[in-house]
Amino acid sequence: MHRLAALTLVAALAGGLTACTQREEKQMRRAWSDATGRYFQRVDLNEGSRRELADVPGLTQADADRIIAHRPYGTVRGLLNKNVLSKEKFDQVRDYLYVD
C-alpha cells in the first residue's frame, strides 16, 4: 500500500513539474528583445486585449479592432492571409506578436 502511495506522489510531482515547465515556456514565448537588447512583452493574437494590441509599436486601435474581429489565428502570418494588415505593417509588428 505504501508503495502505491509513493508512486502516486511521484506521479503528481512529475505532473506539477511539467505544468511549471509549460508555464515557463509560455512566458518565454511572450518575451522578445530587439536589436538594441530592449525586452518587450509579446501579445497573443488570439487572447490579447484591444489595449494590449494597440500598445504594440506600429499598431493603432483600428488595427487592434480588425485583429480581434478576424480571430482565431493559427499563426502570426494569418494577419496577412486574412488581409488584416498590409505587408509593410506586418513586417513592422510581427516580432511583437505570437500565437499560442
Residue pairs with C-beta under 8 A, 6 or more apart in sequence:
26 100
29 42
29 98
29 100
30 41
30 42
30 43
30 44
30 98
31 39
31 40
31 41
31 42
32 39
32 40
32 41
32 42
32 95
32 96
33 39
33 40
34 40
34 95
40 96
42 95
42 96
42 97
42 98
43 52
43 53
43 55
43 56
43 96
43 97
43 98
44 97
44 98
44 99
44 100
45 53
45 67
45 71
45 73
45 76
45 78
45 79
45 97
45 98
45 99
46 71
46 72
46 73
46 99
46 100
47 100
48 67
48 97
50 61
50 64
50 65
50 68
51 64
53 59
53 63
53 64
53 67
53 68
54 60
54 61
54 63
54 64
56 93
56 96
56 97
57 92
57 93
57 96
58 89
58 92
58 93
58 96
59 67
59 89
59 93
63 84
63 85
63 89
66 84
66 85
67 79
67 84
67 85
70 78
70 82
70 84
73 79
73 82
73 99
74 99
75 99
76 94
76 97
76 98
76 99
78 84
78 99
79 85
79 90
79 94
79 97
80 87
80 90
85 93
